[in-house]
Amino acid sequence: MLKRIAVILTLILLHLLAGCGAVYETVKCGFDFGDDRGDIVLTDCHRLSDRGQLFAEVAWTYFEKNYNPQTGLVNAAENYPYTSIGEIAAYLSALISAHEMDLLDERRFCQRVGKLVEWLNAMELYAGELPNLIYNSHTGRMVGFDMKPGKAGFSSMDIGRLLIWLRVLKTKYPLFAEGVDRAVLRWNFCMVIDKDGTLRSGRFVNGKTEFIHEGRLGWEGYAARGYEMWGIDVKSSVPSPLRYIEIYGRKIPYDPRDSITTGVPVYLTSTPFLLEGMEFGYSDVGVPEEHHSGDDALERCTIARGIYEIQEERYRREGIMTARSENGVDKPPYAVIGTITAEGKLWPTISRGGEMHYDLAMFSTRAIFGMWSIWDTDYTKFIMAAAACCFFEEGRGWFEGRYEKNWRINKVMVLETNAVVLEALLHRLDGALVRVAKEPSYIDFYLRKELPMSDYPRCLPGREREDM
């Protein structure tokens, strides 16, 4: 009894200290009453439990079965030979997580990373300046929206996410720093940041680049971290002022921009906030000291906590097990965004184009693992038990989750979800995943040169724009 009381008091204290989450960063070995309550115990004393080891191995199976050794790329979905820049970033996070958790030995890890860095240094660039939206994972060639050789445009969100994980890679493994730096130096950041300092994306339409502001609350701030970590100032990564919508008596913020003028649906989902929690711990790691505006001014951990709590509240008030995220689905439009709010409506699931698909609402494996990794609550343990029961298949990987409407398991298997499973487990073991090294590497020496070499593009990291 005394032991249990001590455990409860300790957890209460940890909860108070932890604030927005990341409780597990401060948990010490020696107390875990999960077994007594029938909870799913995946980590124990900074090690994976037997079940945690199984779950990690299942997730890594996806990356073994969908790997293309000729290019070093992994299919975005099972047996689907294409991938995006955002998914390449997710693969890198999975690769590092798998290595850190001893799922991948040193030799195989180095071979895979080396092949990927080689591809990044040779990849075709959109307009010769930035990574294209999509690539064929078998050939490594860039493709258009019809998946035929060609160009589709570029995503400032995906590029920002890749910049985060390239920075993590060169920090953790200096062996690859030069190769990573050389790849990034091929890119021209003038295209991706407008003259107001706002991230913008481009779509290739009728032979021209159409610029759009692709990001929405959460994603834009998360992507901005990547640029900031490489010394690129993103002055307005957060729309301001925010608007608020009231759900169950709570005020939840949403993006004030409208879809009519921006051409991008307005929605709020949990994925970017979960990634920010697992990777940055809602800290200002990587944000330059002189950068006083942007996502760090938004109290993002408070927003993230609110988004989590409103999903738990939906279960308590309506009995619907809720964990919302982006997901692949097994019918058109094949990819959806599970939201808290979108286009002024509550709990819709939408396509990338903004069409409503209420019948495709998912209880998402990706969101379950992300929430469980950050917040230690009865609800996260409850929803993890559901995933642990039914949402994976040994020898293949983790499914996308379960349809809310009919409880049918959605057996679509994608790279992103299996990467988040690995990230979530490593976060529970080690805390926030992003660290930034102070040691200079190739790019730092290059930027100190008085004149850039003529074969490198403009708008280099850490230097004044040359197109203004």
Disulfide bonds with the S-S distance in Angstrom:
Cys20-Cys301 2.36
Cys29-Cys45 2.39
Cys190-Cys459 1.73
Cys389-Cys390 2.18
